[in-house]
Amino acid sequence: MENSEENKLLKFPCLFPIKVIGNAREGLLDDIHDCVLSLTPGFERESLESRLSSNGNYQAVTVRITAESQEHLDNVYIALRRVTGVKFIL
């Protein structure tokens, strides 16, 4: 898909949910919050939704950001991949 087609799918700014799945550990929510806050000023920790897997090994975190552009969204994804313990980003 061409970049111009992608831009037609999303109109910026827009509210965009990102699901982050990582190893369950103390501090994961704080690290995700700090990561997103560095790229999205005003992002509030209280907006994060978190759930542990049935065995408690993994934690799924839903992050809802106001994406200002495709570049902004891409930068958030790239930064989240660097958070210790993150396995998947959807």
Protein Blocks (a to p, Z undefined) as FASTA:
>chain_A
ZZklmmmmpccdddddddddddddehklmmmmmmmmmmmghiafklpccdddfkopaccd
ddddddfbfklmmmmmmmmmmpghiabdZZ
